[in-house]
């Protein structure tokens, strides 16, 4: 009988609590909110236990269980926490920040440059100002991290500090060059030369040679990996004969002419002459590919596939030059039996190709395709394979095998990976390599520029070196015109192809200093070191003289010589003001962009 009365009492209390909630009075007691948070969900167990206890306990437990039917309101929470303390703090912060937000300062209907500049100073910063603030912020952040880890090594006078300064300055130099329609690498190279030669700065001279060599070899690995992944076998098969002629014939002719001229004019030994020739003869994908894509986006040359022809041929041109350079490097620094010296260079090339094929096939199956982090594991293994190819070949003194092995791993692996993607779409690993290139491009060109000692350049030697360079270039332009005579191109298009085959940059920067580094590491003698410096100097001169000129020739003369196809563009309806704001907020820094170049 007593338990029945307790049960009725509980029901009566529950009804009373529910009526209080419906009337808006159930949460006046802050303690009830606290009980709701801390009371377990199994309320029936509590009721049964309290039925064996007092009516007061049963009533309290029932009231707690019924409050769960009502969600907690924000105004109730405010009353529980305090007299609007959080709300006052939030309002104070909002009133301080709102005048600084860009959303509260929309652009006028016809904004000018001054309007965009004023709006760029609001939060969040965007456009060019936002890009510079981002780079400066990242620089300060990682500088602080390095100081915390390495202490005095990251401070002025340490071994880490000059590398960071060179990276930041060369990034800014590339950005400025891009603003004036010059290749970013040109600005990076000039900035590196300033940091290494201007008295009182000498940042380039403070960099440890071992660090410089290591950074340039890592950049070479990134270049070769991107080149291997960018070789499209489908495009090569479609334009196979014309591509082969355009890729190999002009390069072989230019390399031969450069080698003979270097031997006769500069007095180079034949092995060094051909090594210099392969450095000078290669065309730069970093300049040619973005320029051709710019023309392609506007419809120039699409009718006859001229952009595809040149982009496909430029990758094979780099492969030929790197192969020839590796063979000559192996012959030059091999001492001992004459027969072994003659066969070691070609043998290094064969070993490099075999290693690359085997490594690429392994990456078909490792990691497994079901991996949740497939792109990460593939990128790590591919990049690691390239690094061990470059550095391992130097360790065993077979330097000529490294570049071909690195290139082969990427190409063979890309054959299978490309089949997993929709037609015309890059593999995710290519995007990862693009991010790595974004980091190492300023370091590569900055370090190469800083290695040139302008105080030791003799005007006569520079003049003779330029004579060798332009003599080979003249022969290249003639042969590039000849090899497309039997194609479907008209006269204007045949004139354009040699002009697009003009600029040099990336490969020169990557392999131009290898001969000097090898001569120093092997203690090959003063003569070998002097020849290595001359090769490096001529590689830098080739970049400075041809990269900006070639880029301007493609962009300015291309629209005059190529037929333009009218592209059908579908514009989605949108608010014009929003388009202008989106354009103002968008900023692609070509100096450090993932897509700042095509295949390399």
C-alpha positions in Angstrom: 0.0 0.0 0.0 2.9 2.3 0.8 4.5 1.7 -2.6 1.2 2.5 -4.4 1.0 5.8 -2.6 4.6 6.6 -3.5 3.9 5.8 -7.1 0.9 8.2 -7.1 3.1 10.8 -5.5 5.7 10.5 -8.2 3.0 10.8 -11.0 1.6 13.9 -9.3 5.1 15.5 -9.1 5.7 14.6 -12.7 2.5 16.3 -13.8 3.3 19.4 -11.7 6.8 19.6 -13.3 5.4 19.2 -16.8 2.8 21.9 -16.2 5.6 24.2 -15.0 7.6 23.6 -18.2 4.6 24.2 -20.4 4.1 27.5 -18.6 7.7 28.5 -19.1 8.6 28.3 -15.4 10.3 25.0 -15.2 13.9 26.3 -15.6 13.9 29.2 -13.2 16.1 27.2 -10.9 19.7 27.0 -12.2 20.3 24.0 -10.1 18.0 22.0 -12.4 20.2 22.7 -15.4 23.2 21.4 -13.5 21.3 18.3 -12.4 20.3 17.6 -16.1 23.9 17.6 -17.1 25.1 15.3 -14.4 22.1 12.9 -13.9 22.5 9.6 -15.7 20.1 8.7 -18.5 18.7 5.6 -16.8 16.0 7.5 -14.8 13.9 4.4 -14.2 16.6 2.8 -12.1 16.7 5.9 -10.0 12.9 5.9 -9.5 12.9 2.3 -8.4 15.7 3.0 -5.9 13.9 6.0 -4.5 10.7 4.1 -4.2 12.5 2.1 -1.5 13.5 5.5 0.1 11.8 8.7 1.0 9.1 10.6 -1.0 11.4 13.6 -1.2 14.1 11.7 -3.1 11.5 10.3 -5.5 10.1 13.7 -6.2 13.5 15.2 -7.0 14.5 12.4 -9.3 11.2 12.5 -11.2 11.6 16.3 -11.7 15.1 15.8 -13.0 14.0 13.1 -15.5 11.2 15.2 -16.9 13.5 18.2 -17.6 15.2 16.1 -20.3 12.1 16.5 -22.5 12.9 20.2 -22.8 16.1 21.4 -24.7 18.2 24.0 -23.0 17.7 27.5 -24.4 20.6 30.0 -25.0 18.9 32.7 -22.9 18.7 30.2 -20.0 22.4 29.4 -20.4 23.2 33.1 -20.3 21.2 33.5 -17.1 23.1 30.5 -15.7 26.6 31.7 -16.6 26.1 35.2 -15.5 24.6 38.6 -16.4 25.5 38.4 -20.1 29.3 38.3 -19.6 29.9 36.2 -22.7 27.5 38.2 -24.8 29.1 41.4 -23.7 32.6 40.1 -24.5 31.4 38.8 -28.0 29.7 42.1 -28.7 32.8 44.1 -27.8 35.0 41.9 -30.0 32.5 42.2 -32.9 32.3 46.0 -32.6 36.1 46.2 -32.8 36.5 43.8 -35.7 33.6 44.7 -37.9 35.0 48.0 -39.2 38.1 46.1 -40.3 36.3 43.4 -42.3 36.4 43.5 -46.1 32.8 42.3 -46.3 31.6 45.6 -44.7 33.4 47.6 -47.3 32.1 46.4 -50.7 33.6 47.7 -53.9 31.8 50.4 -55.9 30.1 49.5 -59.2 33.2 50.5 -61.3 36.2 50.0 -59.0 39.5 51.4 -60.0 43.0 50.3 -58.8 42.9 52.6 -55.9 39.6 51.1 -54.7 41.1 47.6 -54.9 44.2 48.8 -53.0 42.2 50.3 -50.2 40.1 47.2 -49.8 43.1 45.0 -49.7 44.1 46.4 -46.4 40.9 45.1 -44.7 40.6 41.7 -43.1 41.3 39.2 -44.4 44.0 40.6 -46.6 43.9 39.3 -50.2 45.4 40.0 -53.6 49.1 40.8 -53.8 49.2 42.3 -50.4 47.7 39.1 -48.9 50.3 37.0 -50.8 53.2 38.9 -49.4 51.8 38.9 -45.9 51.3 35.2 -46.2 54.9 34.6 -47.2 56.2 36.9 -44.6 54.1 35.2 -41.9 55.3 31.7 -43.0 58.9 32.9 -43.0 58.7 34.4 -39.5 56.8 31.3 -38.3 59.3 28.8 -39.6 62.2 31.0 -38.6 61.0 30.9 -35.1 60.6 27.1 -35.3 64.2 26.8 -36.5 65.5 29.1 -33.9 63.7 27.0 -31.2 65.3 23.8 -32.6 68.7 24.8 -33.9 69.2 28.0 -31.7 72.2 30.0 -33.0 72.3 28.1 -36.3 69.2 29.9 -37.5 70.3 33.3 -36.3 72.4 35.7 -38.4 75.8 34.1 -38.9 74.5 30.6 -38.7 74.3 28.0 -41.5 70.5 28.0 -41.7 69.9 31.7 -41.8 71.4 32.5 -45.2 69.4 29.7 -46.8 66.2 31.2 -45.4 67.1 34.7 -46.6 67.9 33.5 -50.0 64.7 31.6 -50.3 62.5 34.6 -49.3 64.4 37.1 -51.5 64.4 34.8 -54.5 60.7 34.1 -54.1 60.1 37.9 -54.1 62.4 38.3 -57.1 60.4 35.7 -59.0 57.1 37.4 -58.1 58.3 40.8 -59.3 59.6 39.3 -62.5 56.2 37.7 -63.1 54.4 41.0 -62.6 56.4 42.5 -65.6 55.6 39.4 -67.7 59.0 37.8 -67.4 59.6 34.2 -66.3 59.8 34.0 -62.5 63.0 32.0 -62.7 64.7 35.0 -64.3 63.9 37.1 -61.2 65.1 34.4 -58.9 68.3 34.0 -60.8 69.0 37.7 -60.7 68.2 38.0 -57.0 70.6 35.1 -56.3 73.4 36.8 -58.2 72.8 40.0 -56.2 72.9 38.1 -52.9 76.1 36.5 -53.9 78.0 39.4 -55.5 77.0 42.7 -54.0 79.5 43.9 -51.4 78.2 44.1 -47.9 75.4 41.5 -48.4 77.3 38.3 -49.2 74.4 36.1 -48.2 75.1 33.7 -51.0 78.8 33.4 -50.0 77.7 32.4 -46.4 75.8 29.3 -47.5 77.6 26.1 -46.7 78.7 24.4 -50.1 77.5 21.0 -48.8 74.0 22.5 -48.1 74.0 24.2 -51.5 74.9 21.1 -53.4 72.3 19.0 -51.5 69.5 21.5 -52.1 70.3 21.6 -55.8 70.4 17.9 -56.1 67.0 17.6 -54.4 65.7 20.2 -56.9 67.1 18.1 -59.7 65.2 15.1 -58.3 62.0 17.1 -58.3 62.6 18.3 -61.9 63.3 14.8 -63.2 60.4 13.3 -61.3 58.0 15.8 -62.8 59.5 15.3 -66.2 59.0 11.6 -66.0 55.4 11.9 -64.8 54.7 14.4 -67.5 55.7 12.2 -70.4 52.4 11.2 -72.0 52.7 8.1 -74.2 49.4 8.7 -75.8 50.4 12.2 -77.1 53.8 10.8 -78.2 52.1 8.0 -80.2 49.7 10.5 -82.0 52.6 12.8 -83.1 55.3 10.2 -82.9 57.4 10.9 -86.0 57.1 14.8 -86.0 57.8 14.8 -82.2 60.8 12.6 -82.5 62.3 14.7 -85.2 61.7 18.0 -83.4 62.9 16.7 -80.1 66.1 15.0 -81.2 67.4 16.5 -84.5 67.8 20.2 -83.4 69.3 19.1 -80.0 71.8 16.8 -81.5 72.9 19.3 -84.1 73.2 22.1 -81.5 75.1 19.8 -79.1 77.5 18.9 -81.8 78.1 22.4 -82.9 78.5 23.6 -79.2 81.0 20.8 -78.5 83.2 21.6 -81.5 83.0 25.3 -80.8 83.9 24.8 -77.1 86.9 22.7 -78.1 88.2 25.1 -80.7 87.2 28.5 -79.2 87.4 27.8 -75.4 90.0 25.1 -75.4 87.9 22.6 -73.6 88.9 18.9 -73.7 86.5 16.8 -75.8 84.8 15.2 -72.8 84.2 18.6 -71.1 83.2 20.1 -74.4 80.4 17.6 -75.0 79.4 17.9 -71.3 79.0 21.7 -71.8 77.2 21.1 -75.1 74.5 18.9 -73.5 74.1 21.5 -70.8 73.6 24.3 -73.3 71.5 22.4 -75.9 68.4 21.6 -73.8 65.3 23.8 -74.0 63.6 24.8 -70.8 60.1 23.3 -70.1 59.8 25.9 -67.3 59.6 28.7 -69.9 58.2 26.9 -73.0 55.3 25.0 -71.4 53.5 27.9 -69.6 54.0 30.2 -72.6 52.5 27.6 -75.0 49.6 26.9 -72.6 48.9 30.6 -72.5 48.5 30.6 -76.3 46.5 27.4 -76.2 44.0 28.9 -73.7 43.4 31.7 -76.2 42.9 29.3 -79.1 46.2 29.9 -81.0 47.6 26.9 -82.9 44.9 24.5 -81.8 43.8 23.6 -85.3 47.1 21.7 -86.1 48.0 20.8 -82.5 51.1 23.0 -82.3 51.0 23.5 -78.5 50.7 19.7 -78.0 53.6 19.1 -80.5 56.0 21.5 -78.8 55.0 20.5 -75.2 55.5 16.8 -76.0 58.8 17.4 -77.8 60.3 19.6 -75.1 60.1 16.7 -72.5 62.0 14.3 -74.8 64.5 17.0 -75.5 65.3 17.2 -71.8 65.6 13.4 -71.6 68.1 13.4 -74.4 70.2 16.2 -72.9 70.2 14.6 -69.4 71.2 11.2 -70.9 74.1 12.7 -72.9 75.3 14.8 -69.9 75.3 11.7 -67.6 77.3 9.7 -70.1 79.9 12.5 -70.5 80.1 13.0 -66.8 80.9 9.4 -66.3 83.6 9.4 -68.9 85.1 12.6 -67.7 85.6 11.6 -64.1 86.6 8.0 -64.7 90.3 7.2 -64.4 92.2 4.1 -65.2 92.0 1.7 -68.1 91.0 3.4 -71.4 88.6 0.7 -72.4 86.8 0.9 -69.0 86.7 4.7 -69.4 85.0 4.4 -72.8 82.5 1.8 -71.7 81.6 3.1 -68.2 79.6 6.1 -69.5 77.2 4.0 -71.7 77.1 1.3 -69.0 76.0 3.9 -66.4 73.2 4.9 -68.7 72.1 1.3 -69.1 72.2 0.7 -65.4 70.2 3.8 -64.7 67.5 2.8 -67.2 67.3 -0.7 -65.7 67.1 0.6 -62.2 64.4 3.1 -63.2 62.3 0.4 -64.9 62.5 -2.0 -62.0 61.7 0.8 -59.5 58.8 2.0 -61.5 57.3 -1.5 -61.8 57.6 -1.9 -58.0 55.6 1.2 -57.5 52.8 -0.4 -59.6 52.1 -2.7 -56.7 53.5 -0.9 -53.7 51.6 0.6 -52.0 48.4 -1.3 -52.5 45.6 0.6 -54.3 43.3 -0.1 -51.3 45.4 2.0 -49.0 43.6 4.9 -47.4 46.6 7.2 -47.9 47.5 6.1 -51.4 48.7 9.4 -52.7 50.8 10.1 -49.7 52.5 6.7 -49.8 53.1 6.8 -53.6 54.5 10.3 -53.3 56.9 9.3 -50.5 58.1 6.2 -52.3 58.5 7.9 -55.7 60.4 10.9 -54.2 62.5 8.6 -52.1 63.3 6.5 -55.1 64.4 9.6 -57.0 66.6 10.8 -54.1 68.3 7.4 -53.7 69.0 7.4 -57.4 70.7 10.8 -57.4 72.5 10.6 -54.1 73.2 6.8 -54.2 74.8 7.1 -57.7 77.1 9.8 -56.4 78.0 7.7 -53.4 79.1 4.7 -55.5 80.7 7.1 -58.0 78.4 6.3 -60.8 76.8 9.8 -61.1 75.7 9.3 -64.7 73.2 6.6 -63.7 71.3 8.7 -61.2 69.4 11.2 -63.4 68.2 8.4 -65.8 67.2 6.2 -62.9 65.2 9.0 -61.4 63.5 9.8 -64.7 62.8 6.2 -65.4 61.1 5.5 -62.1 58.7 8.4 -62.5 57.9 7.5 -66.2 57.3 3.8 -65.6 55.3 4.4 -62.5 53.2 7.1 -64.3 52.3 4.6 -67.0 50.1 2.6 -64.6 49.0 5.5 -62.4 47.8 7.5 -65.4 45.4 4.7 -66.4 43.6 5.1 -63.0 42.7 8.7 -63.9 40.2 10.2 -66.3 41.6 11.2 -69.7 43.5 14.4 -69.6 43.7 14.7 -65.8 46.9 14.7 -63.8 47.6 12.1 -61.2 47.6 13.4 -57.5 51.3 12.6 -57.2 52.0 15.2 -59.9 50.3 17.8 -57.8 52.5 16.8 -54.8 55.6 17.1 -56.9 54.3 20.5 -58.0 54.2 21.6 -54.4 57.8 20.4 -53.8 58.8 22.4 -56.9 57.2 25.4 -55.4 59.6 25.2 -52.6 62.8 24.2 -54.4 62.5 26.4 -57.5 63.6 29.6 -55.6 66.4 27.7 -53.9 67.6 26.2 -57.2 67.8 29.4 -59.2 68.9 31.5 -56.2 71.8 29.1 -55.4 72.9 28.9 -59.1 72.9 32.7 -59.3 74.9 33.1 -56.1 77.5 30.6 -57.3 78.6 32.8 -60.2 81.4 35.1 -59.0 81.2 38.2 -61.2 84.5 39.5 -59.9 86.3 36.6 -61.6 84.6 36.9 -65.0 86.8 38.0 -67.8 85.1 40.0 -70.6 87.0 38.0 -73.2 85.9 34.7 -71.7 82.3 35.8 -71.5 82.4 37.0 -75.1 83.8 33.7 -76.4 81.2 31.8 -74.3 78.4 33.8 -75.7 79.8 33.1 -79.2 79.6 29.4 -78.5 76.1 29.7 -77.2 74.6 31.7 -80.0 76.4 29.7 -82.7 74.7 26.6 -81.4 71.4 28.4 -81.1 71.6 29.5 -84.7 72.1 26.0 -85.9 69.2 24.8 -83.7 66.8 27.4 -85.1 67.7 26.4 -88.7 67.3 22.7 -88.0 64.0 23.2 -86.1 62.6 24.9 -89.2 63.9 22.2 -91.5 62.4 19.3 -89.5 58.9 20.7 -89.8 59.1 21.3 -93.6 57.3 18.1 -94.4 54.6 18.6 -91.9 51.1 20.1 -92.4 52.2 23.5 -91.0 52.1 26.5 -93.1 55.0 29.0 -93.5 54.1 31.2 -90.5 53.7 28.2 -88.3 57.0 26.8 -89.4 58.7 30.0 -88.5 57.0 30.0 -85.0 58.3 26.5 -84.1 62.0 27.5 -84.0 61.2 30.6 -82.0 59.4 28.4 -79.4 62.6 26.2 -79.4 64.7 29.1 -78.1 64.6 29.6 -74.2 66.8 27.7 -71.8 66.6 27.7 -68.0 65.5 24.8 -65.8 67.8 21.9 -66.8 70.8 24.3 -67.1 70.2 25.4 -63.5 69.8 21.7 -62.4 72.8 20.1 -64.1 75.0 23.2 -64.7 76.7 22.9 -61.3 77.0 19.1 -61.1 80.4 19.0 -62.9 81.8 21.6 -60.5 80.4 19.7 -57.5 81.8 16.4 -58.7 85.3 18.0 -59.4 85.4 19.4 -55.9 84.2 16.1 -54.2 86.6 13.9 -56.1 89.5 16.4 -55.8 90.0 16.2 -59.5 92.5 19.1 -59.6 92.5 22.8 -60.2 92.0 22.5 -63.9 88.9 20.4 -63.5 87.5 22.8 -60.9 88.2 25.7 -63.2 86.4 24.0 -66.1 83.5 23.2 -63.8 83.2 26.9 -62.9 83.2 27.8 -66.6 80.5 25.3 -67.4 78.4 26.8 -64.5 79.0 30.4 -65.7 78.0 29.6 -69.3 74.9 27.8 -68.0 73.8 30.9 -66.1 74.6 33.1 -69.1 72.4 30.9 -71.2 69.5 31.3 -68.8 69.9 35.1 -68.5 70.2 35.6 -72.3 67.6 33.2 -73.6 64.8 32.8 -70.9 63.3 36.3 -71.0 63.8 36.7 -74.8 62.3 33.3 -75.6 59.3 33.9 -73.3 58.6 37.3 -74.9 59.0 35.9 -78.5 56.4 33.2 -77.8 53.9 35.5 -76.2 54.3 38.4 -78.6 55.0 36.8 -82.0 52.8 33.7 -81.4 49.5 35.5 -81.9 50.8 37.0 -85.1 52.0 33.7 -86.7 49.4 31.2 -85.4 45.8 30.8 -86.5 43.3 31.5 -83.7 40.4 29.2 -83.2 37.3 30.8 -81.8 36.6 29.1 -78.5 33.0 28.7 -77.3 32.8 29.8 -73.7 29.8 29.3 -71.6 29.5 31.8 -68.7 27.3 30.8 -65.8 24.9 33.6 -64.8 26.2 35.4 -61.7 26.2 38.8 -60.1 28.8 41.1 -61.7 29.8 42.6 -58.4 30.5 39.1 -57.0 32.6 38.3 -60.0 34.7 41.4 -59.6 35.1 40.7 -55.9 36.1 37.1 -56.6 38.6 38.3 -59.1 40.0 40.8 -56.6 40.3 38.1 -54.0 41.9 35.6 -56.2 45.7 35.6 -56.5 47.9 33.1 -58.2 51.6 33.7 -57.6 53.3 32.2 -60.6 56.6 32.3 -58.8 55.6 29.6 -56.3 52.4 28.2 -57.9 52.0 24.5 -58.4 51.1 25.1 -62.0 53.9 27.6 -62.8 55.1 25.3 -65.5 53.9 22.2 -67.3 56.0 19.0 -67.4 58.9 20.2 -65.3 
